[in-house]
Each structure stands twice: as structure tokens, then as C-alpha cells.
């Protein structure tokens, strides 16, 4: 299985993303996981480059047993968006943007759910695009990355951890 984690090197710009629900490199509260309510994580975005035309957010687990596991694809986000609230509906279209198909085969956010006893990393990557791209909702990670790759010029990352008891 080919790994499909977003990785873009030698970028000219970086901006910021974080979650008020947990600190960088610390444990994600259970309410945002399969052991809790499984609601999407709240995010705060700042310092977006002025020439950004569109934003996207991807959440992936690079420690999954069978390769990189995509938990969330949120895109067509307006560049002036500062807050992505928790508990976005698990629908193709939201008031923030479109959602793609996660590795669970479902639309929207699917929270961390690693095998019991293992700590996994969850990398939340925000990307800024220098062009508006007319994308449909319900894209897979492969479809999404293939379409945006030429237009990504800035990224931000935030990492959370989770271990099931």
C-alpha cells in the first residue's frame, strides 16, 4: 500500500494551526476519538499568507498498522477562516467547507482509534493554496492530493497523540 501522507518540502511560507482542546504533542481528549463522542477537533488558524486563495485541513495517522490512515479531509475553506469549530457535521458540505472520504470509508471526521496499548501520532496539516480550485465534495485522499499538489505554497502542522486504554 502506497503511503499518502501530505509532505511538501522547500515551502516559501508557513502559518499557524493549533487546537484549544490539547497542547502540541500531547494527548487528544477521548471525546474526539472512537472511545468518546468521536466529534471533530476544534482548530484555530492564524498568520495565513495574504495571497492564499483557499485552505484545506488533513488529519492523518502515520503510525497505523497498514500505512498512513486518513482521519479527516476538509477543503474549500475560505482563507480568512480563523476558527474551525468542534463537531462539524459528518456531511459532504459544511458551513466551513467540503469534506472528503476518510480511511474508514465515511464522509468527514473519524477520530483516533488505534489498536489498544499503542500510542499513535495524529498529524493535522493545514495547507494554503495559491489558486481557487473547483473541487467536488467526497474526494478520497489520493484524489484530493493529486488535485491540490501544484497549488500548495504554505503549510502548518499540529500533532496530537492518542492511546486507547
N, C-alpha and C positions, 0 to 999 in steps of 0.2 A: 504494500500500500504506500503510495507516494505521500509524503508529508506535505500538508498545505497550510503551513503557518505563515503569517504575514511577516516578511522580513525585507526591509528596504534599507540599503546602505547608502552612505555618502549623500545624505539629505542636506539641503541648504538651510532648512528651518526646523525648529521644534517648538511645540507648545505644551500646554499642561492639561492633564486629566487626573482627577482623583475621585475617591468615593468618601463621603462623610460617614459611611457605615463602618469602615475599618481603615486602619493605617496601612501604608505601603509595606508590603512583605509580611503582613500579619494575617491572622485567620479571619476568614469571611464568616460572619454570623450565620448560624444554621437556618435562619428564616429565609435566606436567599439560596438555599440548597434543597436537594431532594429529601433531606431529613426534616425540613421545615415547610414553610409555605411555598417555596420554590418561586418566589417573586423576583423580578429583575432588580438589579442593584442600582441605587441612585448614583448618578455621576455628575461632577462639576467640571466644566471645560473653561479654560481661560487662555489668554495670550494667543488666540488663533491669528495666524498671519493675515494681514489685510487683504491680500489677493486670493484668499481661499474662496472658492465658489460653492463648495459643498463639503460636508463632513460625513464620516462613517465611523462606526464602532464595531469592533470584533472582539469576542472573548473566546480564548482557546486554552485547552489543557495540553501542553506538550508532553506530559508525563503519562498519558493514557496508555494502557497496555498494547493497543493495536495501532499506535500512531497518534498524531495530533487530532484532538477531538474538539470540534467547534460547538460552543455553547450558545453563541449569540451573534447574529449579523444584523446590524441596524444601520441603514443608509438613507441617502437623500435627505440628510439633516441640513437645515439652514446654517450657514456659517456664523450667524450671530446667536446661535443657541448657546446658552450658558449652563442650563440645568436639564438633565435627563432624569425625570422623577422615577422613583422606585415603582414597581408593579405596573409596568406598561402592559396593556392587554396583549395576549398572545394571538394577535391578528396580523394579517399581512400589511395593513395600513394603520398607522397610529398618528396622533397629532404631532409627533416628533419626526417621524419618517417611516420608511418601509422596513419590513423585517423579512429576513431570509429564512431558509430552512436549516435548522441546526443538525448536528450529527445524530440526534435522537430521531430525526426524520420529521420533526414538528416545526411549526412556524413560531418564531420569537425566541424568547429566553428559555433555556433549560439549565437549571442551576447545577453546581458542582455535585457529583455523585460518584466519587472514586471508590474502588474496592476498599472494603473495611481494613483499617490498620495502616493504610498508606497515605502519606501527605503528598498532595499534588499541588502544582502551581497553576494559577489561572491568570493568564496574561490578557489584560484589557488593553487593546490598541485602538487609539483614535487616529484617523488619517484625514488629512486635508487634501482636497483635490483642487487643481488649478483650472478646472473646467466643469461645468454642469453636465452631468451625464444622465440621459433619459433612460433610467433602468426600471424594469418591472419589479413588483414585489415578488416574493417567493423564490429568490435565487439561491442556489447552493453556494457553498464557499468557493468552489472551483469556478463557477460561472461568474461570481462576483469579482474575485481577484483577477480573472482574465480581462474583465471589462475595465477595472479601475487602474490597474498597474501603471499604464503610461501617464496617468494624471496625478499620481501621488507625489507631493513635494514636501510634505511635513508630517511628522508623526509624534505621538505622545503615548507613553505606556504607564500602566499601573498594574501592580502584581498583588494578588491575594493568594492565600493558602487555604486548603481545606483538608481535613482528615475526619473520616467517619469513625464513630466510636463503636 
